[in-house]
Amino acid sequence: MSGEEYSEKKFDGEAASSLVKELRGSFSSGKTQSYEWRISQVKALLKMVVEQQDQIIHALRSDLAKPPLETVVYEIGMFKNSCEVTLKELKQWMAPEKVKSSITTFPSSAEIVPEPLGVVLVISAWNYPFLLSLDPVVGAIAAGNAVVLKPSEIAPASSSLLAKLLGKYMDNSSIRVVEGAVDETTALLQQKWDKIFYTGNGKVGRIVMAAAAKHLTPVVLELGGKSPTVVDSNVNLEVTARRIISGKWGCNNGQACISPDYIITTKDFAPLLVDALKTELENFFGKNPLESNDLSRIVSSNHFNRLIKLMDEDKVSDKIVYGGAKDESKLRIAPTILLDVPRDSLIMSEEIFGPLLPIITVNKLEESFDVINSGTKPLAAYLFTNDNKFKEQFVKKVSAGGLLINDTVLHLVVCTLPFGGVGDSGMGAYHGKFSFDAFTHRKAVLYRGFTGDSSLRYPPYTDTKQKCMKALVAGDVPGIVRALFGWS
């Protein structure tokens, strides 16, 4: 059945079962496991993104009013880099890894053989609908799997374009896109997969994990959380402000899983930081940011209303020191800074995922560790300081998916670093070789010949054999010799 036929019919449990069966047949044929097939499909993805860049920019503009430069840098550019790294390194990643064997198995040799898991499901998010869809797919293809991609229905233009383009450029016998919403996702989750890769929020992540548990299916969960930004007073204030703004509002207007969620700084330094942020925000987005073409809009009315609820709560509405403007008809909210928000407010109890930035003040910066560690573990944590000792403390005491010192979000682009969460912010990681590993089973293989077969391992278990085996297990070569020759 073709991709077009799937899109024309209602996608229910029966259709999902049929799709998985078809892809299992393709995987069982062995075609996806060859180096040539994997390379050809990654090259096809790279060609697709290069040739269809304008369509991709247009789709993201339609879904999120995303500035074209953000699309080119954060979606297309990062994805092209993933493809290029994979094309360069795949042969090495696929090669068996020779490892030492044991004296217990002498003579022998051992290796670890990477093998594909089988048929995998990728469920992606709406905020970076191309990067977060295609980056895991590259890893799944590179590892030799058959893949089903379920894009987010909240970004409908991007979802439709992904289905169209992958249907055109990819091997549809092994790579398929399923569009839809809750019903279609539910039908997919009812099937047995060899791995599920989900990007989104913790609430849905728990649903995905529960569905996977019924089939003992392993999962990668790329979630989110309240990513803190700790700011010392000994920093270059202008650079610090610009980098916080870039990570918060320059990345999808705060609608990013690693966007700075809140700031912690000292009471004395907070006014200086707020003034610096105000100055740079005006430099970036003008006096009326609602009219700026460089800010993404809020993705939907539901998310718009959720953010307004956070901002309008009685205990925080008078804490706004910059911004606060909104336009419901255009789904736009201006960059907004709130100072000294109560720790028990709504805005501090859930991930913001939008253009609101609360600031918490403390007497001493060391108190920031207690603030961060009193909540769930975040996907990212940021620190701005010139104090090397404090940097060491931060790395040691703060548990997060990833840390970045003196900048925000850029650790995402370093493909030699794993990207993933810990605790409530997720499990598993990807990017670069970590994407390949996420969809690979590392199969242990031990090789032995027929020579050197010892009677020691076989009954009857004489005293001499028992002494030899005990010495062998302990790695005591002299003890083995003594036992064999009856020496005391």
Solvent accessible surface area in square Angstrom, and as a share of the most:
residue,aa,sasa,rsa
1,M,106,0.47
2,S,49,0.31
3,G,24,0.23
4,E,113,0.51
5,E,76,0.34
6,Y,14,0.05
7,S,91,0.59
8,E,142,0.64
9,K,126,0.53
10,K,152,0.65
11,F,17,0.07
12,D,57,0.29
13,G,26,0.25
14,E,141,0.63
15,A,19,0.14
16,A,0,0.00
17,S,56,0.36
18,S,51,0.33
19,L,0,0.00
20,V,11,0.06
21,K,157,0.67
22,E,58,0.26
23,L,0,0.00
24,R,73,0.27
25,G,45,0.43
26,S,14,0.09
27,F,35,0.14
28,S,92,0.59
29,S,81,0.53
30,G,28,0.27
31,K,79,0.33
32,T,0,0.00
33,Q,72,0.32
34,S,44,0.29
35,Y,62,0.24
36,E,123,0.55
37,W,25,0.09
38,R,11,0.04
39,I,19,0.10
40,S,51,0.33
41,Q,18,0.08
42,V,0,0.00
43,K,113,0.48
44,A,17,0.13
45,L,0,0.00
46,L,32,0.16
47,K,115,0.49
48,M,0,0.00
49,V,3,0.02
50,V,83,0.48
51,E,96,0.43
52,Q,24,0.11
53,Q,58,0.26
54,D,112,0.58
55,Q,69,0.31
56,I,1,0.01
57,I,31,0.16
58,H,133,0.59
59,A,5,0.04
60,L,0,0.00
61,R,78,0.28
62,S,60,0.38
63,D,6,0.03
64,L,0,0.00
65,A,14,0.11
66,K,0,0.00
67,P,7,0.04
68,P,64,0.40
69,L,130,0.65
70,E,15,0.07
71,T,0,0.00
72,V,50,0.29
73,V,72,0.41
74,Y,36,0.14
75,E,1,0.00
76,I,4,0.02
77,G,32,0.31
78,M,22,0.10
79,F,3,0.01
80,K,62,0.26
81,N,60,0.31
82,S,17,0.11
83,C,0,0.00
84,E,87,0.39
85,V,30,0.17
86,T,6,0.03
87,L,42,0.21
88,K,165,0.70
89,E,47,0.21
90,L,0,0.00
91,K,132,0.56
92,Q,135,0.60
93,W,19,0.07
94,M,44,0.20
95,A,51,0.39
96,P,66,0.42
97,E,83,0.37
98,K,155,0.66
99,V,57,0.33
100,K,197,0.84
101,S,49,0.31
102,S,56,0.36
103,I,85,0.43
104,T,71,0.41
105,T,34,0.19
106,F,151,0.63
107,P,46,0.29
108,S,31,0.20
109,S,59,0.38
110,A,15,0.11
111,E,15,0.07
112,I,36,0.18
113,V,35,0.20
114,P,26,0.16
115,E,52,0.23
116,P,14,0.09
117,L,48,0.24
118,G,1,0.01
119,V,0,0.00
120,V,0,0.00
121,L,0,0.00
122,V,0,0.00
123,I,12,0.06
124,S,6,0.04
125,A,11,0.08
126,W,24,0.08
127,N,4,0.02
128,Y,17,0.07
129,P,4,0.03
130,F,6,0.02
131,L,6,0.03
132,L,16,0.08
133,S,0,0.00
134,L,1,0.01
135,D,5,0.03
136,P,0,0.00
137,V,0,0.00
138,V,4,0.02
139,G,2,0.02
140,A,0,0.00
141,I,0,0.00
142,A,1,0.00
143,A,1,0.01
144,G,0,0.00
145,N,0,0.00
146,A,0,0.00
147,V,0,0.00
148,V,0,0.00
149,L,0,0.00
150,K,4,0.02
151,P,3,0.02
152,S,12,0.08
153,E,73,0.33
154,I,66,0.34
155,A,1,0.00
156,P,83,0.52
157,A,31,0.24
158,S,0,0.00
159,S,5,0.03
160,S,60,0.39
161,L,16,0.08
162,L,0,0.00
163,A,30,0.23
164,K,121,0.51
165,L,1,0.01
166,L,2,0.01
167,G,30,0.29
168,K,138,0.58
169,Y,35,0.13
170,M,14,0.06
171,D,30,0.16
172,N,41,0.21
173,S,43,0.28
174,S,0,0.00
175,I,1,0.00
176,R,8,0.03
177,V,20,0.12
178,V,7,0.04
179,E,70,0.31
180,G,22,0.21
181,A,40,0.31
182,V,108,0.62
183,D,96,0.50
184,E,38,0.17
185,T,22,0.13
186,T,62,0.36
187,A,6,0.04
188,L,0,0.00
189,L,15,0.07
190,Q,108,0.48
191,Q,26,0.11
192,K,108,0.46
193,W,2,0.01
194,D,34,0.18
195,K,25,0.11
196,I,2,0.01
197,F,0,0.00
198,Y,11,0.04
199,T,9,0.05
200,G,25,0.24
201,N,81,0.41
202,G,20,0.19
203,K,158,0.67
204,V,50,0.29
205,G,1,0.01
206,R,149,0.55
207,I,98,0.50
208,V,0,0.00
209,M,85,0.38
210,A,59,0.46
211,A,18,0.14
212,A,3,0.02
213,A,63,0.49
214,K,168,0.71
215,H,62,0.28
216,L,160,0.80
217,T,11,0.06
218,P,68,0.43
219,V,21,0.12
220,V,3,0.02
221,L,6,0.03
222,E,4,0.02
223,L,14,0.07
224,G,8,0.08
225,G,17,0.17
226,K,37,0.16
227,S,0,0.00
228,P,0,0.00
229,T,0,0.00
230,V,0,0.00
231,V,0,0.00
232,D,23,0.12
233,S,67,0.43
234,N,65,0.33
235,V,24,0.14
236,N,91,0.47
237,L,49,0.24
238,E,98,0.44
239,V,53,0.31
240,T,3,0.02
241,A,0,0.00
242,R,102,0.37
243,R,95,0.35
244,I,0,0.00
245,I,0,0.00
246,S,48,0.31
247,G,0,0.00
248,K,2,0.01
249,W,0,0.00
250,G,19,0.18
251,C,6,0.04
252,N,0,0.00
253,N,2,0.01
254,G,1,0.01
255,Q,1,0.00
256,A,7,0.05
257,C,24,0.14
258,I,6,0.03
259,S,8,0.05
260,P,0,0.00
261,D,6,0.03
262,Y,13,0.05
263,I,0,0.00
264,I,0,0.00
265,T,0,0.00
266,T,28,0.16
267,K,108,0.46
268,D,131,0.68
269,F,14,0.06
270,A,2,0.01
271,P,73,0.46
272,L,100,0.50
273,L,0,0.00
274,V,8,0.04
275,D,81,0.42
276,A,15,0.11
277,L,0,0.00
278,K,63,0.27
279,T,77,0.45
280,E,11,0.05
281,L,2,0.01
282,E,69,0.31
283,N,101,0.52
284,F,67,0.28
285,F,20,0.08
286,G,31,0.29
287,K,174,0.74
288,N,82,0.42
289,P,14,0.09
290,L,27,0.13
291,E,106,0.48
292,S,14,0.09
293,N,105,0.54
294,D,80,0.41
295,L,4,0.02
296,S,0,0.00
297,R,50,0.18
298,I,0,0.00
299,V,10,0.06
300,S,29,0.19
301,S,58,0.38
302,N,118,0.60
303,H,42,0.19
304,F,6,0.02
305,N,77,0.40
306,R,63,0.23
307,L,0,0.00
308,I,25,0.13
309,K,133,0.56
310,L,2,0.01
311,M,2,0.01
312,D,72,0.37
313,E,36,0.16
314,D,131,0.68
315,K,80,0.34
316,V,0,0.00
317,S,52,0.34
318,D,113,0.59
319,K,60,0.26
320,I,55,0.28
321,V,55,0.32
322,Y,46,0.17
323,G,42,0.40
324,G,17,0.16
325,A,48,0.37
326,K,95,0.40
327,D,38,0.20
328,E,106,0.47
329,S,105,0.68
330,K,103,0.43
331,L,32,0.16
332,R,33,0.12
333,I,3,0.01
334,A,1,0.01
335,P,1,0.01
336,T,0,0.00
337,I,0,0.00
338,L,0,0.00
339,L,38,0.19
340,D,66,0.34
341,V,7,0.04
342,P,41,0.26
343,R,123,0.45
344,D,105,0.55
345,S,1,0.00
346,L,62,0.31
347,I,0,0.00
348,M,23,0.10
349,S,78,0.51
350,E,66,0.30
351,E,49,0.22
352,I,0,0.00
353,F,38,0.16
354,G,0,0.00
355,P,0,0.00
356,L,0,0.00
357,L,0,0.00
358,P,0,0.00
359,I,0,0.00
360,I,10,0.05
361,T,18,0.10
362,V,10,0.06
363,N,110,0.56
364,K,140,0.59
365,L,14,0.07
366,E,88,0.39
367,E,65,0.29
368,S,0,0.00
369,F,11,0.05
370,D,108,0.56
371,V,14,0.08
372,I,7,0.04
373,N,80,0.41
374,S,81,0.52
375,G,48,0.46
376,T,85,0.49
377,K,90,0.38
378,P,3,0.02
379,L,2,0.01
380,A,0,0.00
381,A,0,0.00
382,Y,0,0.00
383,L,0,0.00
384,F,4,0.02
385,T,0,0.00
386,N,99,0.51
387,D,57,0.29
388,N,102,0.52
389,K,144,0.61
390,F,8,0.03
391,K,51,0.22
392,E,122,0.55
393,Q,49,0.22
394,F,0,0.00
395,V,88,0.51
396,K,175,0.74
397,K,100,0.42
398,V,7,0.04
399,S,46,0.30
400,A,19,0.15
401,G,27,0.26
402,G,18,0.18
403,L,51,0.25
404,L,32,0.16
405,I,48,0.25
406,N,41,0.21
407,D,22,0.11
408,T,2,0.01
409,V,7,0.04
410,L,84,0.42
411,H,21,0.09
412,L,30,0.15
413,V,65,0.37
414,V,63,0.36
415,C,36,0.22
416,T,107,0.62
417,L,88,0.44
418,P,71,0.44
419,F,14,0.06
420,G,8,0.08
421,G,14,0.14
422,V,50,0.29
423,G,51,0.49
424,D,73,0.38
425,S,0,0.00
426,G,3,0.03
427,M,73,0.33
428,G,41,0.39
429,A,30,0.24
430,Y,2,0.01
431,H,11,0.05
432,G,9,0.09
433,K,81,0.34
434,F,67,0.28
435,S,6,0.04
436,F,4,0.02
437,D,53,0.27
438,A,10,0.08
439,F,0,0.00
440,T,16,0.09
441,H,82,0.37
442,R,119,0.43
443,K,76,0.32
444,A,91,0.70
445,V,38,0.22
446,L,90,0.45
447,Y,106,0.40
448,R,101,0.37
449,G,50,0.48
450,F,205,0.85
451,T,106,0.62
452,G,54,0.52
453,D,91,0.47
454,S,49,0.32
455,S,72,0.47
456,L,32,0.16
457,R,135,0.49
458,Y,90,0.34
459,P,87,0.55
460,P,99,0.62
461,Y,130,0.50
462,T,64,0.37
463,D,106,0.55
464,T,61,0.35
465,K,27,0.11
466,Q,82,0.36
467,K,126,0.53
468,C,0,0.00
469,M,60,0.27
470,K,144,0.61
471,A,11,0.09
472,L,27,0.14
473,V,117,0.67
474,A,80,0.62
475,G,45,0.43
476,D,51,0.26
477,V,77,0.45
478,P,81,0.51
479,G,9,0.09
480,I,24,0.12
481,V,55,0.32
482,R,96,0.35
483,A,13,0.10
484,L,95,0.47
485,F,134,0.56
486,G,65,0.62
487,W,150,0.53
488,S,144,0.93
